[in-house]
Amino acid sequence: MSPQSQDESAETGTGDPHLPATSWAVLGMLSFEQELSGYDIKKWADWSLKLFYWSPSFSQIYSELKRLEKHGYVTSRTVMQEDVRGKRVYAITDSGREAVRTWARTAPVEVPVLKHGVLLRVWLGHLTEPERLREIVTEHRDNSERRRAEAAVDAEAAHDETDWAYPEIALKWAERYHAAERDLAEQMLLDLDELAASGRATEPARAEERP
């Protein structure tokens, strides 16, 4: 699933101004009553959001922070540090909190956009050697299991923080999602074995073999 491309082209906010989903994700992270730097936001996104949404790049984060500050949804200040240059931290404003609250409560419930690269490659399996196709699906299965385990660890860590009660629920969902993706990949390997046994699996024609 890849909402990033959808986010780049669609505006999903409510009210004025309309903001892309990335803005609401960044603003939402600031709603947990903490001042955060762009680096902090990226770290939080890598810890949590990437397991069920995706992790925005540093350039996206700073672009959204600039946009949010322009609209008065966040404020920023420079915090001086010993032996290193100061860092800019951001905090949500009252209007920002109300805006993200409104979005969370009233935004349309959208059907998730599924862009499954591995499945697309299976769909084009007639262009790939069966052994290579199995390697691709096996790698995807193993990646899914790693994501499942990561989500499980992060959900357990969130359980110890009262403010992360709802993120814990999202992370538990992510754990179940990646477990299901792992199991679907395992079933796909069995389907590929069945296809090979049936004699219907084909090897891609080499250039010199084509008419």
Residue pairs with C-beta under 8 A, 6 or more apart in sequence:
1 112
1 113
1 114
1 115
1 116
2 54
2 113
2 115
3 21
3 53
3 54
3 112
3 113
4 54
4 56
5 113
5 115
6 21
6 113
7 20
7 21
7 22
8 20
10 20
10 21
11 18
11 19
11 20
12 18
12 19
12 20
12 21
12 24
12 107
12 108
12 110
13 19
13 20
13 23
13 24
13 103
13 107
14 102
14 103
14 106
14 107
15 99
15 102
15 103
17 71
19 67
19 68
19 71
19 103
20 64
22 56
22 60
22 64
23 64
23 67
23 68
24 100
24 103
24 104
24 107
25 45
25 49
25 53
25 56
26 41
26 56
26 61
26 64
26 65
26 68
27 64
27 68
27 73
27 74
27 92
27 96
27 99
27 100
28 100
28 104
29 36
29 41
29 44
29 45
30 36
30 41
30 74
30 90
30 91
30 92
30 96
31 92
31 96
31 97
31 100
32 163
32 164
33 163
34 40
34 91
35 79
35 89
35 90
35 91
36 44
36 89
36 90
37 87
37 88
37 89
37 90
38 58
38 61
38 62
38 65
38 88
38 90
39 58
39 87
40 89
41 61
41 65
41 90
42 55
42 56
42 58
42 61
45 55
45 56
45 61
46 55
47 154
48 154
48 158
48 167
48 170
48 171
49 55
49 56
51 147
51 150
51 151
51 154
51 171
51 174
51 178
52 170
52 171
52 173
52 174
52 177
56 64
65 74
65 76
65 90
68 74
68 90
68 96
69 75
69 76
69 90
72 93
72 95
72 96
73 92
73 93
73 95
73 96
73 99
73 100
74 90
74 91
74 92
74 93
74 96
75 90
75 91
75 93
76 88
76 89
76 90
76 91
77 88
77 89
77 91
78 86
78 87
78 88
78 89
79 86
79 87
79 88
79 89
80 86
81 87
92 100
118 136
118 137
118 140
118 185
121 128
121 133
121 136
122 133
122 136
122 137
122 188
125 133
126 202
126 204
127 204
128 136
128 204
129 203
129 204
130 192
130 195
130 196
130 201
130 203
133 192
134 189
134 192
137 185
137 188
137 189
137 192
138 185
138 189
140 181
140 185
141 182
141 185
141 186
141 189
144 178
144 179
144 181
144 182
144 185
145 178
145 182
147 174
147 178
147 181
148 175
148 178
148 179
148 182
151 171
151 172
151 174
151 175
151 178
152 175
154 171
155 168
155 171
155 172
155 174
155 175
158 164
158 165
158 167
158 168
158 171
159 168
192 201
195 201
